[in-house]
Amino acid sequence: MGMCRDVKTEPRKPQRLGGNRAALFAYVMAGMDIMAFTATGVSLVTYFYGFMNFSITKSATSVTNFMGTAFLLALFGAFLSDTYLSRFKTCVLFGCFEVVGYALLAVQAHFRQLRPFPCKDVPLSQMNQCESANKGQLAILYAGLYLVAIGTSGVKAAAPPLGADQYDEKDPREAAKLSSYFNWLMFFLATGALFGVTFVVWISENQGWDWSFAVCSIVVGLAILFLTMGKSLYRNNVTNGSPLTRIMQVFVVALRNKNLRFPENEHELHEIHDKEARYDTEILQKTNQFKFLDRAAIMRTDQEASTSNAHGPWKLCTVTQVEETKTVVRMLPIILSTVFMNTCLAQLQTFTIQQSTTMDRKIHKFEVPGASIPAIPLLFMIVLIPIYERVFIPIARKFTGIPTGIRQLQRIGVGLVLGAVSMAVAAIVEKHRKSVAIKHNMVESAAPLPMSVFWLGYQYAIFGLADMFTLVGLLDFFYSESSSSMKALSTAIYWSSLAIGYYTSSIVVNIVNKVSSGWLANNNLNKDKLDSFYWLLAGLSVLNFGFYLLCASWYKYKKVDVNPEDDVPSKKEAKGKTEMSIV
């Protein structure tokens, strides 16, 4: 009985929130989402052309619009996540949209009456049965597609910061794990994408599109279910109003105060200190860049200052709010200087796949699907990320003393250099491919050249390495530099830059065709000058890197104001006042 009393009276240890265990659920959610999205993105043009009877041009445009919209809408998902919903609720809500979208596409692909009679591989005697999709069929198609785009955008905006939220940046031990989190996030994204371009693409080509879309719907549904299993472990963000509104307030108040005199002592600028601030509030140090914005924190000393109206959010801002705005403004050139790399990525996902269709894709008796060629860089990334995390970072840390080995902006720069190298290698490989076509008198032939498709692995491998440096560096950079009220928005900024890269790709191709009198206009890669186009991209990538160096050297990392005399809560109090609330 005594033992029973001891068990009953022994206090329960509180469950520890956050950490690697909680982040694992975000890894899986992001990885399974990208698995479905990537599989759909790389093969959707085949579905449009072969089963919905779109023209080649309309098929390509529809895919570009779908991909670009999915990435751009991440800004909307991030807005909701930062302003109204937690990251967890955003993932669940938008994930449900995605499940419904894939299910709708699966239903349309399964029932013959919901899509037109397919023209692909139809004998000439039956060509009169081919027809364009009617309005009802198009309505189902676009409803499914854009439910997927809306759903995946919210998951992309909220899942990465949900995992990052599980590490406290103010704790040196957890802050060191934050950079590792982004490395392993990239590992899960690459693994998910690899399964998408192999397993799911194989299903679409061998079992049918209805099975492929159904698998995508099931995969995302299971991801949501798995995410909810970790509900009790999450540190969840506390919404603090719209970050976009806070930025607008700074600009409006700065303009309103343009005629006010700066105080002689900068400490007289408005700020909330010590016990006035919430425990989860970062107090940022004032910087000297964009001094005009500092006017938003000038406190009025006339009669108007005595009224409550003079201290509203559209009348007076804190120094921290001003510095948050400055950080966003400082990030813009960094974002712009990384867009062109995404333009190069779009070429690898279009022209390189077209190159693969002219080459020998057989491994013994198995023929590699053209849409599965992106598996090459993904395999390299899956192998290289653990090496980078376990070997490179510890060695670099000994020389630099930086927990992450090298700073985020340095890492992004390395990726941009490798991106330029990959374009140069792509030009060399394409020159060799054309020489093989000429040597074997196959310039006009549609038969595969006697040249293995794995020659494309060189450019893909280097670009995969570039993506590993740049993507992880950008995600880490945007998350670490943003204030706690705009973490999801900063993550969405990367996805929006990817969207701009896709849109810019089409513009670049059209301009090059006009200026060069048709480098890429022959509709025959053996006659086109794709190698010259790749050399042009390599040269522009070098110029872009020069622009990036200027932007990176100008950028000033944020500094959080740490005052040792402040009343810092004890560990027990901190757990009670934790900045993250249980869902």
Number of C-alpha atoms within 10 A of each C-alpha: 6 7 7 8 9 10 11 10 8 8 8 8 6 7 8 13 20 22 21 16 15 25 25 18 24 29 25 21 31 26 27 25 29 25 27 29 24 22 27 26 17 21 20 19 23 18 17 19 19 18 18 25 22 21 14 14 10 14 20 18 14 17 19 20 14 19 22 21 18 26 26 22 23 29 24 15 28 30 24 23 30 26 21 16 20 20 32 26 17 24 30 23 15 23 28 19 20 31 25 19 26 28 21 24 24 23 18 20 23 17 10 11 10 17 22 18 19 21 21 14 8 13 9 8 7 9 14 10 11 14 15 16 19 12 9 10 17 16 12 17 22 16 16 23 22 19 23 29 25 23 28 30 28 32 28 28 33 34 29 26 28 29 30 28 25 26 24 19 15 11 9 12 12 15 18 16 19 25 23 19 25 23 23 18 26 25 23 23 23 25 20 25 26 25 22 28 27 19 15 27 25 19 17 19 14 11 12 15 24 20 19 25 28 19 19 26 26 15 18 27 21 16 24 25 13 15 21 17 12 18 15 14 20 26 28 25 26 20 18 13 15 17 23 14 12 19 19 14 21 29 20 15 21 25 14 15 22 15 9 12 10 16 12 8 7 13 10 12 20 18 20 14 11 14 10 8 12 12 14 15 14 18 22 20 13 20 16 9 15 13 13 13 22 29 26 28 25 26 22 17 8 7 8 11 13 11 9 9 12 15 15 10 14 19 22 26 28 21 27 22 23 26 26 24 24 22 20 17 13 19 21 12 17 21 19 16 22 26 21 25 27 21 24 23 21 21 19 22 15 13 13 20 20 15 18 23 18 23 21 17 22 12 10 6 7 8 10 17 18 20 23 21 24 24 20 18 25 27 16 19 26 20 12 16 21 14 12 18 17 12 11 15 17 16 13 15 14 11 10 12 12 14 20 21 20 17 14 20 23 15 21 24 21 18 27 26 20 22 31 27 20 26 28 22 22 28 23 16 18 23 16 15 25 20 15 17 21 14 10 11 11 17 18 12 13 12 12 16 22 15 16 17 23 15 16 24 20 16 25 27 19 23 31 28 21 26 25 27 25 26 20 23 25 23 24 24 21 24 24 20 19 20 24 21 23 26 28 32 27 26 26 31 23 23 23 21 23 25 26 20 23 24 18 18 19 15 13 12 16 14 12 16 15 12 9 12 10 15 19 21 17 11 8 15 21 23 16 16 20 21 23 17 21 22 18 15 24 23 16 15 26 16 13 20 23 15 16 22 16 13 19 19 9 13 16 15 13 18 14 14 12 12 10 7 7 10 9 13 12 9 10 9 10 13 14 11 14 16 19 18 14 14 16
